[in-house]
Structures are given as C-alpha cells and as structure tokens.
C-alpha cells in the first residue's frame, strides 16, 4: 500500500509539472514530501531496532553471541531498510528535477549508488541472522568484515550525491537556499574525511564504527531530510516530465 501510494503521488506530481509552464508550476511536491518522511522514519526506526552493532575489533565468538541474542532486531532492521527502498527511489526521481543537468545526473548516480549499496549490505546482515545458532565464529567474522565496509565505501556515493546540490546552493543557483549549501558543505567535508575509516582498525575511525554509523550517518541523513523537505515544500521542477 505504501509503495503504490508513493508511486501514485510521484506520477501525479510529474503530470502537474508537465502541464504547467516552469514559471507557473506550483511550489512543492506531495510525492517528495511523503517519500522523504517515509524514508527517514523507516531508516531511523531500523537503526533504533538494530542498536549498537559489534565493533570491527570484536572476536568471532563475541559476534556469534551477539547475533544469536539480536537475531530478531537484525531482521526487523533489514525489513525496515527493504521497504524504504521505494521511498528513496521516489525521492531521487523527484529531487533530480529540482536541479539542472548535468548536476542532476551526477546527483542521481550518487543516489542510485547509495540505494544499491544499502541493498547489498542488507544481504550480509540478513544472511548472518538467518542461522545465527549455526554460525561458526571465523565465518561470521569474515562476513561481517565485508558488511562493515559499507560505511567507509559509501562515502564515495554520498559525496557524489551531495556535491552538485551543494555547489548550486552555495552559488545561489536553481533557487536552492543558501542554508542547504552550508549544511551540504559540512556533510561533504565530514564524508570526505570519513574515507580514512577504510584504513581504520580500532576506535572512532574503525570501519563500521562511530564515525561511520553516528557522525557520518547522522549528517548524511540530516542533509537528505533537509533537501527532501525543502523540495517537498518549496522546490520547483526545472526538468518537467517528458
């Protein structure tokens, strides 16, 4: 029901943009506003359900014990992430119309990379939780070592997505507000620095640690929410539906 409602709202918005000249197009988008709220709520709910995950320094035995105790939490988190996919897809499709090409193309490529990466990471977590009572410590540790690099590698996609919008906003182009540019600049700088977690092994900068899951994820989600809500309330499509 949520999926079909989001798609229906997106189609309605695109048809409205198609029939109205750009100058007369109504500000805002019900589809974008709904998709943004749905996506943020589902992702935050999933992260809250999952809680604090094992660190990259934890032993395989500790990891197996954690998965057995939190098997249900992992599955609920992956379910929330799964059903958030259509909402993110609608967000990206409608947001790319708010900025001109080729900025919109770069933004969209970064957003799709985030969507695909999130799906791939979910495979590993859901697979680990499926037969948690039968996991071998060494196998569990090896699989999670792949999953924890979701955050460090994702920084390439997040910076690709944020950069074009941030550049336009800081230059007062495409009607984007300056405050969105400042927020995007802060998130972009943090995500660029966060690439060092690829080399981390312990502490704040370890893969899948606090820099990835708290600081970086918080700033990125805040920017995504800000852009989506602004677009849903005040944005005007520059690229009308064909």
Secondary structure, 3 states (H helix, E strand, C coil): CHHHHHHHHHHHHHHHHHHCCHHHCCCCCHHHHHHHHHHHHHHHHHHHHHCCCCCCCCCHHHHHHHHHHCHHHHHHHHHHHHHCHHHHHHHHHHHHHHCCCCHHHHHHHHHHHHHHHHHHHHHHHHHHHHCHHHCCHHHHHHHHHHHCHHHHHHHHHHHHHHHHHHHHHHCCCCCCCHHHHHHHHHHHHHHHHHHHHHCCCCHHHCCCCHHHHHHHHHHHHHHHHHHHHHHHHCCCCCCCCC
